[in-house]
Amino acid sequence: MDALVALWDGAFGSSYAFWSATLVRATPLVLVGLAVALAFRAGVLNIGAEGQLIAGAIAATALAQWLGAMPRIVTVTAMALGGMMAGAAWAGIAATLRRRYGVLEVISSLMLNFIALALLSWVVRGPLQEPTGIYPQSSTIAASARWPFLLQGQRLHLGFALGLLLATVSRFWLARTASGFRVRVVGAGARAAASAGGVDVARTTFAVFLVSGACAGLAGASEVGGVTWALYEGISPGYGYTAIAVALLARLDPRWVVVSAVFFGALEAGAAAMQRDAGVPAVIAQVFVALTILGVLAGAHVRDRVRARRIVARPEAA
């Protein structure tokens, strides 16, 4: 019981716990969850969101140091756009390998995660290392490069608002635009989309891959600009992999990605408090997450089978 109380208090027990712990942890999960959801909706198994996030963080840090004390609107905008471009470029490697050489994106994007980690290790010990050369991290970015907080006295920053905006735009794009319809059709059946619908599958999947990478890169920029204010190894505790669970739990719907990300953020914040206050290992929260995902997926499978049986029994129901 003490552990559950600590879990709740750490996630929702106070305004600071909710705004500055839960939602701050949920911010990168919203952005990377959208990256995974959009890719999966098009049948693109982008497992490389972790590497794309790291690429975005590196680019944002480099831009913040290069721009120095420029006005905040200039620096923050440059960091966001630079992070998105870097994430898209990193995803573009796997997208090009898939389009031109037929390399499975599951393999290429996953391998690129490890290359991104090696690149991060190099830059924080080389071109972006702090001036003393003692610590494997960058210098703290200038105050003008730090992303503004949304609420006074809280740590919730601009990245969360951008995540909500992207979720809204993504939902509208998928549901109300021709290009979004093509994405959904390709995800439902690439061969049918090409033969019956005349959709350029290769072009559609390539574009979605880049958009997915841009969302993940923005997550990396938001972590540097809104949370850490510096680049270092381990800047991502596996957000790119957790985002896969976030997207699946949301059933690839951008609206529910936000809810799913907040749920995961609450578990992370509560798990830290649970370990600190009740002495219960934080990994227990991961077990709960796994059981929740399995339950949701199993429930969806059972529901689909029941619906299929009803259609067979009553053809007019179709």
N, C-alpha and C positions, 0 to 999 in steps of 0.2 A: 504493500500500500504506500509506503514511504517513497518507493521508486516512482510510482505512478503520479503521486503528488508533485514530486520533483520534476517529472517529465512535463506535467501541465504547467507548473509555475515557470519553468524555463522557456516555454514556448508562448504562453498566453497569460502568465500570472501577473503581469504589469504592462503598462503602456510601453515601457522601454524594452521589455522582453519581446513584445509583439513587433513593434516598429523597428527596433534596432538589432534584434537577433533573428527572429523568424523571417521577416520580410527581406532583410539584408542577405540572409542565406538563400532565400528563394529567388532573388534577382537573377543570378547567373543561370539558375535552373530554368527560369522562364525563357530566357533568351536561347539557351542551348536546347531546351526542350522543344521550342519552336523550330529550331534548325533540324532536329531529328524528325519531328512530326511532318514537316513539309517534304523532306526527302523521302520518308517512308510512304507518304501519300502518293508519290510518283513512282513507287517501286524501286527507289534508289536506297540501297542499304548503306547509308553513310554511318560508318562506325568511327569515323575520324574526327568527330566534333571536338574531342580533347585536344588534338593537335591543332585544329583550326582556332580554338580558343587561345592556345599558347601563342600561335602566330599573331593573333590580334593583340595580345598583351605585349609582345615584343615590339610590334610596330607602334602601338600607342605610347609606350615608354620612350622609344627613340624620338618620336615626334614631340613629346612633352619636353624632353631635354633639349632638343634642337630649337624649339620655339622659345624656350626660356620664359621670360616675364611678359609675354604678349598678353593682350586682353583675354579674359577668361572665355568669352564667347568664341574667339578665334581658336584658342588652344583646345577647348573641349570639343568643338566641332571637328577640328583636325584629328584629334584622338579617336573620335567615334568613326569618322569616315576612314581614317587610316586603318583602324582595327578591322572594319568591315572589308576593306579591300584586301588586307593581308589574309583574313580568313577565307575570302573567296578565292584568292590566288592559291592558297594551300589546298583548298578543295579542288581547284582547277587541275591540279596535278593528277589526282585520282580520276577526275572526270575525263581528262584527256586520255589517260591510259585505258579507260573503259570504252570511250568512243572510237579511238583509233586502233587499239590493239586488242580489244575484247578482254582486258584484264578485269577480274571480278573486283568490284569496289570494296567488298567486305575485306579482302586481303590488302589491297593497296592502301585504303584509308586507315586501316589498323596499323600497318607498318609505318605509315607517315606519322602516326602518334609518337612512335619511339624516336623517329628522326627529329620531330619537333622538341621532344624532351632533351635530346642531345644538343640541339641548337640552342635551347634555353640555357643549358649548362655552360655552353661555350660563351654566349654573349654576356652572362653575368660574371664571367671570369676574364672577359676580354673587352670588347668595344664599349659595353654599357656598364662595366664595373665601377663602383664608387671610387673616388679619387685616391683613397689611401691604399687600395689594393688588398685590404685585409679580408673583407667579407665578400662572399660570392653573391652579391646583389648589386642593384643599381643605386644611384643616389636617389634621395627622396625628391619627387617631382616638385616643381614650384607651386606655391599656393594658388596661382592663377590657373594651373592645370588641374586642380582638384575639382571634381564634379560637385555641383551644388547639392546641398541636402534639401529634401522636400519639406521637412518639418523642423522647426526650431527645437534644438535640444535632443534631436534623434539622429541616428546614423543612416537612415534611409535616404538614398541618393537618387540622382537623375536616372540611373540605369533602370530602376524599377518602372518609372513612368514610360521610358522608352520600350520596355518589355510589354507593358499594357497596350501601348500604341501599336506595336508590331503585331500583337495578338489580334487586335481589332482589325487591322489592315489585312492580315493574313486570312482571317475568317471571311471578310468581305471579298477578297480576291478569289479564294477558292469557290465561294458560293455564287458570286454575281458577275464574274468576268469570263470571257471566252478562254483566255489563257489558263485561268484557274480550272475551268471545266476540262481543258485538255490534260492538265495535270492529273485530275481525278480519273479521267478515262484511261490514261496510260497506266496509272497505278492499279486500276481494276483489271486491265488486260491489255498488255502492250501489243500483242499480235492483232487482236480485234481492233484496237485503236488505229493501227497502221492500215489494215486491210479494209475495214468497213468504214472507219471514220476519216481516213486520209490524214491522220495526224503524223507529223514528223517526230517520231518517238525519240530518236537520238538527240535532236535539237532540244526537245522539251526536257528530257532528263538531264542534259548538260546544263541548261539554264537553271533548273531547280537545284542541281548540285552546287552551283555558284551561290545562289540565294541562301541555301542552307549554310554554306561556309561563311557567308557574310554575317548571318545571325550569330553564329558561334564566335566569330572574330569580335563582334560587338560586345559579347559577354566578357571576353578577355580585356578589352579596353575599359569596360565598366568596372572590372575588378581593380585594375591599376588606378583608374581615376577616382573611384568612389570608395574603395575599401583599404587597399594596401599602401597606396601612394608610392610604391616602389616595386621593382621587378625582382623576383628571386625564385630559386628552385622550389618547387612545391606550391607555386601560387594557386594551382588548381588541385584540390584533393580528390580528383576524379569526377569533376562535374560532367565531363563529356560522356562518361559511362553511366552515371546516375541519370542523366537526361534521357537515356534510352528507356529506362523504367518510367520516368516522368511522362514521356510521350505515349508509351504503351498503356499506362494507367489511364491516360486521358483519351485513349482510343483515337489518337492522332487528330483530335479536334483542337484547334488553337484556343478556343474559349476555355476548354477544360484543362489545357496545359497550364494555364495560370493557377487554377485551383489545385491541380496535382503538384505543381512546384511549391505552392505555399504549404501543402501537406508535408512534402519532403523537407522543406525548410523548417517547419515546426518540429519534425522528428529530430533533425540535426541539432537544433537549438535545445530542445528538451533533453536529448541524449547527453549533451555536454553537462547540463545541470544535474541530470540524474547521476552521472558518474561523480560529479563534484560533491553533491549534497547527500546522496544515498549510497555511494560506493558501488553502484551497479555498473558494470562495463557498458560503455556506449555502444558496443557492437550489438547489444540486444535490440536496439532500434532497427538495425539493418535486418535482423531476423524478422521483426515485425513487418518491415517493408516488403520483404520477400514473400511472406505469407499473404499479405494484402494483395500483392500483384497476382500471385497464383490464384487467389480467390476470385479476383475480378475477371481474370482471363477464363477461368473454369466456368464462372457464371455466364459469361458471354457465349462460351461454346455451348453450354446446355441450352441457353435461350435460343440460339440459332438452330439447334437440332430440333427443339420443340416447334419452332416456327416452320421449319422444313417439313416436319411430319404433318402439321396442320394443313399446309399447302397441298401435300400429296393426298390427304384424306378429303380435302375440299378444294378442288382445283379452282373453283370460282373465287377463293380467298386470295389467289395470286393477283 
